[in-house]
Amino acid sequence: MSRMTPFSNPLMLGFEAMEKTLERVAKSGDGYPPYNIERLRGANGAGDRLRIILAVAGFAETDLEVVVEENQLCVRGRQQDEAQREFLHRGIAARQFQRVFLLADGMQVAGAELKNGLLSIDLDRPEPDRLVRKINISVKD
């Protein structure tokens, strides 16, 4: 028996890749690091800007990497364990993470800033141009 999905509708053409992407996103369940996504309204009708804020306390700028590859924003954190330190109690782990955000077409990363243990990444979402194109119908008799 085949599985029915919203993208299996015969009127939705060319969305197979999006369906696979949504399935992959649904399977990622790690909640670390916690994050917020804010919408910043553009002035004078300009496109909206989004801001992703990740809680990365304990990570230095050199421990973090922000990369855009195709339509994915990938944030990685890797702390180095200092071998010369001797802990009597260790409750704060040196933890690695990778958090991936899928970006819509046209979205661009404007910049990133680390301040007070929060990594802010600004994304520009320009208004899409409305494209209407008339298709000529050829007649063959």
Z-matrix of the N, CA and C atoms (Angstrom, degrees):
N
C 1 1.451
C 2 1.532 1 108.57
N 3 1.313 2 117.01 1 131.56
C 4 1.456 3 120.22 2 -178.85
C 5 1.534 4 110.18 3 -85.76
N 6 1.315 5 114.39 4 151.36
C 7 1.455 6 121.10 5 -178.24
C 8 1.523 7 109.97 6 -88.53
N 9 1.319 8 117.08 7 133.92
C 10 1.460 9 121.52 8 179.08
C 11 1.530 10 109.48 9 -92.50
N 12 1.309 11 116.46 10 129.89
C 13 1.461 12 121.85 11 176.97
C 14 1.515 13 108.24 12 -127.31
N 15 1.329 14 117.45 13 163.97
C 16 1.470 15 118.72 14 177.68
C 17 1.527 16 112.77 15 -59.52
N 18 1.336 17 116.57 16 -27.01
C 19 1.460 18 120.32 17 -177.61
C 20 1.521 19 112.74 18 -84.88
N 21 1.339 20 118.08 19 -3.28
C 22 1.464 21 119.94 20 178.74
C 23 1.529 22 111.60 21 -85.50
N 24 1.315 23 117.38 22 0.17
C 25 1.453 24 122.12 23 175.88
C 26 1.521 25 108.43 24 -63.15
N 27 1.336 26 119.04 25 132.71
C 28 1.467 27 120.39 26 -177.36
C 29 1.530 28 113.90 27 -65.92
N 30 1.326 29 118.47 28 -13.47
C 31 1.460 30 120.84 29 178.31
C 32 1.530 31 112.63 30 -86.85
N 33 1.320 32 117.65 31 -8.47
C 34 1.465 33 121.63 32 179.89
C 35 1.526 34 107.88 33 -101.87
N 36 1.305 35 116.12 34 97.06
C 37 1.462 36 121.67 35 -174.49
C 38 1.523 37 110.88 36 -101.34
N 39 1.313 38 116.98 37 133.45
C 40 1.462 39 122.03 38 174.19
C 41 1.515 40 114.73 39 82.65
N 42 1.329 41 119.39 40 18.29
C 43 1.465 42 122.20 41 -178.13
C 44 1.526 43 112.59 42 -102.43
N 45 1.328 44 118.84 43 14.52
C 46 1.458 45 121.46 44 -177.40
C 47 1.524 46 111.71 45 -61.09
N 48 1.333 47 117.56 46 -41.94
C 49 1.463 48 120.96 47 -179.66
C 50 1.524 49 110.62 48 -64.81
N 51 1.325 50 117.11 49 -37.56
C 52 1.464 51 120.41 50 179.45
C 53 1.521 52 110.44 51 -65.91
N 54 1.315 53 116.94 52 -38.63
C 55 1.465 54 120.78 53 178.63
C 56 1.526 55 110.69 54 -62.31
N 57 1.327 56 117.52 55 -43.55
C 58 1.456 57 121.00 56 178.76
C 59 1.529 58 111.01 57 -64.78
N 60 1.326 59 116.80 58 -38.38
C 61 1.456 60 121.16 59 178.41
C 62 1.516 61 110.80 60 -64.34
N 63 1.321 62 117.63 61 -43.47
C 64 1.457 63 120.73 62 178.82
C 65 1.522 64 111.77 63 -64.07
N 66 1.310 65 117.81 64 -37.71
C 67 1.463 66 120.88 65 176.43
C 68 1.526 67 110.90 66 -63.63
N 69 1.325 68 116.91 67 -41.25
C 70 1.464 69 120.50 68 179.31
C 71 1.525 70 111.39 69 -65.62
N 72 1.323 71 117.16 70 -40.54
C 73 1.462 72 121.07 71 178.91
C 74 1.525 73 110.52 72 -65.14
N 75 1.320 74 117.41 73 -39.72
C 76 1.460 75 121.26 74 -179.26
C 77 1.527 76 111.52 75 -64.70
N 78 1.326 77 118.07 76 -28.45
C 79 1.460 78 121.52 77 -178.03
C 80 1.523 79 112.78 78 -81.56
N 81 1.333 80 118.26 79 -20.06
C 82 1.467 81 119.57 80 -179.49
C 83 1.524 82 108.41 81 -77.40
N 84 1.342 83 117.00 82 115.51
C 85 1.449 84 120.09 83 -172.11
C 86 1.513 85 115.34 84 -116.63
N 87 1.342 86 119.50 85 -3.90
C 88 1.456 87 120.49 86 -178.07
C 89 1.520 88 109.76 87 -70.81
N 90 1.321 89 117.00 88 129.85
C 91 1.462 90 121.38 89 -177.32
C 92 1.508 91 113.88 90 -97.82
N 93 1.340 92 117.29 91 14.45
C 94 1.456 93 119.84 92 -177.76
C 95 1.513 94 110.64 93 -110.21
N 96 1.280 95 119.94 94 134.50
C 97 1.456 96 127.60 95 -5.03
C 98 1.526 97 110.54 96 -82.53
N 99 1.321 98 116.92 97 156.29
C 100 1.468 99 118.31 98 176.99
C 101 1.531 100 110.14 99 -66.27
N 102 1.325 101 115.25 100 153.26
C 103 1.471 102 118.98 101 -176.95
C 104 1.522 103 110.49 102 -148.88
N 105 1.321 104 115.10 103 159.62
C 106 1.463 105 124.22 104 171.80
C 107 1.515 106 108.18 105 -122.06
N 108 1.332 107 116.09 106 153.33
C 109 1.463 108 121.14 107 171.11
C 110 1.518 109 106.92 108 -126.92
N 111 1.326 110 116.24 109 122.78
C 112 1.466 111 122.41 110 -178.45
C 113 1.522 112 109.68 111 -112.90
N 114 1.344 113 115.52 112 148.55
C 115 1.464 114 120.55 113 171.45
C 116 1.518 115 107.32 114 -103.30
N 117 1.310 116 116.35 115 125.72
C 118 1.460 117 122.42 116 177.19
C 119 1.516 118 107.03 117 -108.12
N 120 1.309 119 116.70 118 116.29
C 121 1.472 120 121.07 119 -177.20
C 122 1.517 121 110.56 120 -69.01
N 123 1.333 122 115.33 121 135.57
C 124 1.456 123 121.25 122 177.27
C 125 1.518 124 111.01 123 -76.73
N 126 1.311 125 116.29 124 149.48
C 127 1.463 126 121.40 125 179.23
C 128 1.519 127 109.96 126 -82.34
N 129 1.319 128 116.78 127 143.24
C 130 1.471 129 123.81 128 175.64
C 131 1.522 130 112.98 129 55.97
N 132 1.318 131 116.59 130 41.85
C 133 1.456 132 120.21 131 175.32
C 134 1.514 133 114.83 132 76.29
N 135 1.332 134 117.18 133 9.64
C 136 1.463 135 119.54 134 177.27
C 137 1.527 136 108.76 135 -68.19
N 138 1.309 137 116.19 136 163.63
C 139 1.461 138 120.59 137 -179.50
C 140 1.519 139 112.12 138 -60.97
N 141 1.307 140 115.96 139 153.03
C 142 1.461 141 120.94 140 178.05
C 143 1.519 142 110.38 141 -67.49
N 144 1.307 143 114.76 142 155.73
C 145 1.461 144 122.07 143 173.59
C 146 1.518 145 106.57 144 -120.44
N 147 1.316 146 116.65 145 139.77
C 148 1.458 147 121.83 146 176.47
C 149 1.517 148 108.28 147 -109.51
N 150 1.332 149 115.53 148 148.54
C 151 1.458 150 120.68 149 176.59
C 152 1.521 151 107.99 150 -129.53
N 153 1.320 152 115.89 151 123.19
C 154 1.459 153 122.61 152 174.59
C 155 1.521 154 106.22 153 -99.28
N 156 1.331 155 116.92 154 127.83
C 157 1.460 156 121.81 155 179.02
C 158 1.524 157 107.87 156 -120.33
N 159 1.327 158 116.08 157 118.98
C 160 1.460 159 122.07 158 179.14
C 161 1.527 160 109.67 159 -109.04
N 162 1.337 161 117.13 160 135.98
C 163 1.456 162 122.37 161 176.85
C 164 1.520 163 108.30 162 -83.72
N 165 1.333 164 116.86 163 104.47
C 166 1.459 165 121.97 164 -175.25
C 167 1.530 166 110.46 165 -123.40
N 168 1.329 167 116.86 166 44.77
C 169 1.465 168 121.06 167 -179.71
C 170 1.522 169 109.61 168 -57.56
N 171 1.330 170 116.08 169 136.08
C 172 1.454 171 121.52 170 179.09
C 173 1.508 172 113.91 171 92.53
N 174 1.341 173 117.72 172 -10.07
C 175 1.458 174 121.07 173 178.53
C 176 1.527 175 109.10 174 -97.61
N 177 1.318 176 116.03 175 132.47
C 178 1.466 177 121.22 176 173.90
C 179 1.526 178 108.80 177 -88.01
N 180 1.314 179 115.36 178 168.16
C 181 1.472 180 120.31 179 178.73
C 182 1.525 181 111.13 180 -56.82
N 183 1.326 182 116.85 181 -37.16
C 184 1.469 183 120.77 182 -178.83
C 185 1.526 184 112.62 183 -72.84
N 186 1.343 185 117.48 184 -16.41
C 187 1.462 186 121.58 185 178.47
C 188 1.528 187 112.36 186 -85.99
N 189 1.324 188 117.20 187 -9.75
C 190 1.465 189 122.18 188 -173.85
C 191 1.519 190 111.27 189 -111.26
N 192 1.326 191 115.17 190 148.67
C 193 1.463 192 121.68 191 177.21
C 194 1.528 193 108.05 192 -139.59
N 195 1.321 194 116.34 193 128.67
C 196 1.467 195 122.63 194 176.73
C 197 1.520 196 106.93 195 -118.46
N 198 1.347 197 116.04 196 120.17
C 199 1.461 198 121.36 197 -174.61
C 200 1.521 199 108.82 198 -132.75
N 201 1.336 200 116.66 199 138.84
C 202 1.458 201 121.88 200 171.95
C 203 1.519 202 106.70 201 -110.77
N 204 1.336 203 115.14 202 122.67
C 205 1.458 204 121.02 203 178.56
C 206 1.513 205 107.51 204 -130.67
N 207 1.330 206 115.15 205 115.70
C 208 1.458 207 122.82 206 -173.64
C 209 1.522 208 108.68 207 54.72
N 210 1.322 209 119.18 208 -115.60
C 211 1.468 210 119.34 209 -178.39
C 212 1.528 211 111.61 210 -110.09
N 213 1.338 212 116.89 211 28.83
C 214 1.457 213 121.17 212 179.92
C 215 1.523 214 110.43 213 -121.54
N 216 1.330 215 115.06 214 132.01
C 217 1.458 216 121.94 215 171.62
C 218 1.518 217 106.23 216 -99.79
N 219 1.318 218 116.68 217 118.44
C 220 1.465 219 121.59 218 -176.72
C 221 1.526 220 108.64 219 -115.94
N 222 1.333 221 115.95 220 125.26
C 223 1.463 222 122.17 221 177.41
C 224 1.519 223 106.73 222 -114.60
N 225 1.340 224 115.99 223 123.18
C 226 1.461 225 121.24 224 -179.49
C 227 1.528 226 109.06 225 -120.24
N 228 1.312 227 115.00 226 144.01
C 229 1.456 228 121.10 227 174.61
C 230 1.512 229 109.85 228 -131.90
N 231 1.325 230 115.42 229 133.84
C 232 1.467 231 119.88 230 -179.74
C 233 1.522 232 107.24 231 -144.31
N 234 1.335 233 116.40 232 115.13
C 235 1.459 234 121.37 233 177.92
C 236 1.519 235 109.29 234 -96.74
N 237 1.318 236 115.51 235 143.83
C 238 1.462 237 120.83 236 177.44
C 239 1.521 238 108.53 237 -89.68
N 240 1.312 239 116.68 238 131.54
C 241 1.458 240 122.05 239 177.09
C 242 1.527 241 108.11 240 -80.21
N 243 1.308 242 116.81 241 123.90
C 244 1.459 243 120.78 242 -179.01
C 245 1.525 244 108.92 243 -85.83
N 246 1.327 245 116.43 244 112.49
C 247 1.466 246 122.00 245 -174.47
C 248 1.525 247 112.47 246 -70.11
N 249 1.332 248 119.11 247 -26.50
C 250 1.458 249 121.15 248 -175.00
C 251 1.526 250 112.47 249 -79.10
N 252 1.326 251 118.71 250 -8.20
C 253 1.463 252 120.90 251 -179.34
C 254 1.526 253 110.08 252 -87.74
N 255 1.324 254 115.74 253 138.29
C 256 1.461 255 121.41 254 177.95
C 257 1.523 256 107.89 255 -114.14
N 258 1.334 257 116.30 256 117.46
C 259 1.459 258 121.54 257 -177.63
C 260 1.527 259 110.20 258 -96.62
N 261 1.323 260 116.72 259 134.78
C 262 1.455 261 121.56 260 170.00
C 263 1.522 262 109.75 261 -84.37
N 264 1.324 263 115.72 262 -31.70
C 265 1.475 264 122.78 263 173.62
C 266 1.516 265 106.31 264 -145.96
N 267 1.314 266 116.05 265 135.29
C 268 1.465 267 119.38 266 179.02
C 269 1.517 268 108.93 267 -125.52
N 270 1.331 269 115.27 268 103.09
C 271 1.464 270 121.33 269 179.00
C 272 1.516 271 112.61 270 -106.80
N 273 1.327 272 116.62 271 -13.07
C 274 1.461 273 121.40 272 179.19
C 275 1.521 274 107.46 273 -108.80
N 276 1.303 275 116.57 274 109.96
C 277 1.460 276 120.70 275 -176.36
C 278 1.525 277 110.55 276 -84.19
N 279 1.318 278 115.88 277 146.94
C 280 1.466 279 121.68 278 169.95
C 281 1.518 280 105.40 279 -82.77
N 282 1.300 281 116.81 280 101.27
C 283 1.456 282 122.37 281 -168.73
C 284 1.517 283 110.93 282 -113.67
N 285 1.308 284 116.84 283 144.40
C 286 1.460 285 122.25 284 173.66
C 287 1.519 286 108.81 285 -96.90
N 288 1.319 287 115.87 286 155.19
C 289 1.460 288 119.10 287 173.43
C 290 1.514 289 109.83 288 -151.81
N 291 1.303 290 113.86 289 160.71
C 292 1.465 291 122.32 290 170.79
C 293 1.515 292 106.81 291 -143.94
N 294 1.303 293 116.74 292 123.10
C 295 1.463 294 122.49 293 179.29
C 296 1.526 295 107.06 294 -122.19
N 297 1.335 296 116.50 295 126.39
C 298 1.465 297 121.75 296 -176.76
C 299 1.525 298 109.11 297 -116.35
N 300 1.323 299 115.77 298 131.53
C 301 1.456 300 122.93 299 175.90
C 302 1.528 301 107.61 300 -117.72
N 303 1.314 302 116.93 301 133.73
C 304 1.461 303 121.02 302 176.72
C 305 1.525 304 108.82 303 -88.38
N 306 1.316 305 116.06 304 131.33
C 307 1.455 306 121.95 305 -177.85
C 308 1.518 307 110.29 306 -105.13
N 309 1.315 308 116.08 307 138.64
C 310 1.457 309 121.01 308 175.41
C 311 1.528 310 109.05 309 -70.72
N 312 1.310 311 115.94 310 159.82
C 313 1.463 312 120.35 311 177.96
C 314 1.522 313 109.65 312 -57.97
N 315 1.318 314 116.02 313 135.83
C 316 1.458 315 121.24 314 177.97
C 317 1.519 316 114.26 315 92.53
N 318 1.321 317 118.51 316 -15.02
C 319 1.466 318 120.39 317 179.64
C 320 1.520 319 109.31 318 -73.29
N 321 1.334 320 115.12 319 139.12
C 322 1.458 321 120.48 320 -177.91
C 323 1.519 322 109.41 321 -131.83
N 324 1.317 323 116.68 322 142.83
C 325 1.454 324 121.46 323 176.18
C 326 1.525 325 108.03 324 -81.89
N 327 1.336 326 115.96 325 121.06
C 328 1.458 327 121.15 326 -178.16
C 329 1.525 328 111.55 327 -86.66
N 330 1.329 329 117.85 328 -28.89
C 331 1.462 330 120.45 329 -179.82
C 332 1.512 331 111.30 330 167.60
N 333 1.339 332 114.98 331 171.19
C 334 1.459 333 121.63 332 179.04
C 335 1.523 334 108.51 333 -138.76
N 336 1.351 335 115.36 334 146.23
C 337 1.462 336 120.93 335 -178.44
C 338 1.519 337 109.20 336 -142.64
N 339 1.329 338 116.55 337 135.93
C 340 1.457 339 122.86 338 176.47
C 341 1.511 340 108.54 339 -109.66
N 342 1.346 341 116.03 340 120.50
C 343 1.466 342 120.45 341 -177.67
C 344 1.524 343 108.69 342 -149.58
N 345 1.317 344 116.75 343 126.37
C 346 1.465 345 123.57 344 176.73
C 347 1.531 346 112.87 345 54.17
N 348 1.314 347 117.16 346 39.43
C 349 1.457 348 120.91 347 177.48
C 350 1.514 349 114.75 348 79.05
N 351 1.331 350 117.44 349 8.39
C 352 1.469 351 122.04 350 178.11
C 353 1.521 352 109.06 351 -117.63
N 354 1.321 353 115.88 352 127.46
C 355 1.463 354 121.67 353 175.89
C 356 1.514 355 108.09 354 -98.37
N 357 1.328 356 116.74 355 116.09
C 358 1.464 357 122.28 356 178.92
C 359 1.518 358 109.38 357 -104.43
N 360 1.327 359 115.73 358 129.77
C 361 1.462 360 121.78 359 178.58
C 362 1.517 361 107.03 360 -123.14
N 363 1.329 362 116.61 361 119.21
C 364 1.465 363 121.78 362 -179.37
C 365 1.519 364 110.03 363 -95.30
N 366 1.329 365 115.17 364 134.92
C 367 1.457 366 122.79 365 179.24
C 368 1.520 367 109.09 366 -121.41
N 369 1.312 368 116.32 367 134.23
C 370 1.462 369 121.64 368 174.56
C 371 1.515 370 108.81 369 -94.73
N 372 1.315 371 114.91 370 134.18
C 373 1.464 372 120.37 371 176.20
C 374 1.527 373 107.26 372 -123.63
N 375 1.319 374 116.41 373 89.48
C 376 1.464 375 119.31 374 -178.23
C 377 1.527 376 111.01 375 -68.66
N 378 1.309 377 115.58 376 152.54
C 379 1.461 378 121.16 377 177.42
C 380 1.524 379 108.76 378 -66.62
N 381 1.314 380 117.73 379 129.22
C 382 1.469 381 119.39 380 179.13
C 383 1.521 382 110.92 381 -71.65
N 384 1.319 383 114.84 382 145.20
C 385 1.461 384 119.29 383 175.39
C 386 1.521 385 108.49 384 -74.33
N 387 1.309 386 115.36 385 135.97
C 388 1.467 387 120.51 386 177.39
C 389 1.517 388 107.46 387 -80.73
N 390 1.312 389 115.84 388 118.95
C 391 1.452 390 121.04 389 -176.62
C 392 1.522 391 108.90 390 -114.58
N 393 1.327 392 115.27 391 117.92
C 394 1.462 393 121.31 392 175.31
C 395 1.514 394 106.18 393 -119.93
N 396 1.315 395 115.91 394 125.85
C 397 1.455 396 120.57 395 -177.73
C 398 1.518 397 108.65 396 -131.21
N 399 1.303 398 116.12 397 127.27
C 400 1.457 399 120.83 398 178.14
C 401 1.521 400 108.76 399 -85.31
N 402 1.317 401 115.74 400 132.13
C 403 1.457 402 122.25 401 179.83
C 404 1.523 403 108.21 402 -101.40
N 405 1.320 404 115.93 403 123.33
C 406 1.453 405 120.64 404 178.21
C 407 1.520 406 109.76 405 -75.94
N 408 1.326 407 115.21 406 141.35
C 409 1.465 408 121.28 407 178.77
C 410 1.533 409 107.17 408 -103.55
N 411 1.305 410 114.76 409 122.74
C 412 1.472 411 117.83 410 178.09
C 413 1.540 412 108.14 411 -91.64
N 414 1.319 413 114.78 412 143.42
C 415 1.462 414 121.62 413 -179.59
C 416 1.523 415 107.96 414 -108.75
N 417 1.334 416 115.81 415 127.28
C 418 1.462 417 120.93 416 177.63
C 419 1.508 418 107.78 417 -126.55
N 420 1.318 419 116.57 418 110.49
C 421 1.479 420 122.15 419 179.21
C 422 1.496 421 109.88 420 -117.16
